Amino acid sequence: MIKAENIQKFYGKLQVLKGVNLHIKEKEIVSIVGSSGAGKTTLLQILGTLDAISKTSSSSLLIKDTDITKLKDKELAKFRNENIGFIFQFHQLLPEFTALENVCIPAFIKKTTKTAAEKRGKELLDFLGLSHRYHHKPSELSGGEQQRVAVARALINNPAIIFADEPSGNLDSESADNLHKLFFKLRDEFGQTFVIVTHNQELADMADRKLVMVDGQIQQ
């Protein structure tokens, strides 16, 4: 599903990623842990195509057998929209829109019809226990409910891969536990691959595989 070879990232003279090699299989749930500054979020953003690698002759990034480094901006945006979903610590919901409208935004970007997008959005919100929250705005939702709306938004285009950056970092312990269990339920129900950056050791240990980052590299 994901094959990364010699991933490097420089910000000026500062090298944040120092030759990361990574292979993630389809339907695998992988956690990435490490101290602050180890390069976890930078790696996640590169794998999620939100940032570009500092390319060398031996660097490559294949996602679903597509060489990401060779895609032009519009091709990359289309690939991201159709194949990748994101869940962030701070839900990134648009406050002026309802839960259902927030969920449907990626589908509208994909040019899905309003009828089809809302049908799928409602199915996801129902699955996540939010059938009574379609028309509520984020300010009217609890933290756990907002995060589940963000999960539904990540799933709306049926992406192959979900990238999550500290997804439970802003939740109380009960909501965090529910979210962690949800990831595995989603994998079993929809067959997604999950790559999760987290400081939550319980979530990290639940994953099929836990990768530890130290000083810009994955510890072997």
Secondary structure, DSSP 8 states (H G I E B T S, - for coil): -EEEEEEEEEETTEEEEEEEEEEE-TT-EEEEE--TTSSHHHHHHHHTTSS-----TT-EEEETTEEGGG--HHHHHHHHHHHEEEEESS----TTS-HHHHHHHHHHHTT--HHHHHHHHHHHHHHTT-TT-TT--GGGS-HHHHHHHHHHHHHTT--SEEEEESTTTTS-HHHHHHHHHHHHHHHHHH--EEEEE-S-HHHHHHSSEEEEEETTEE--
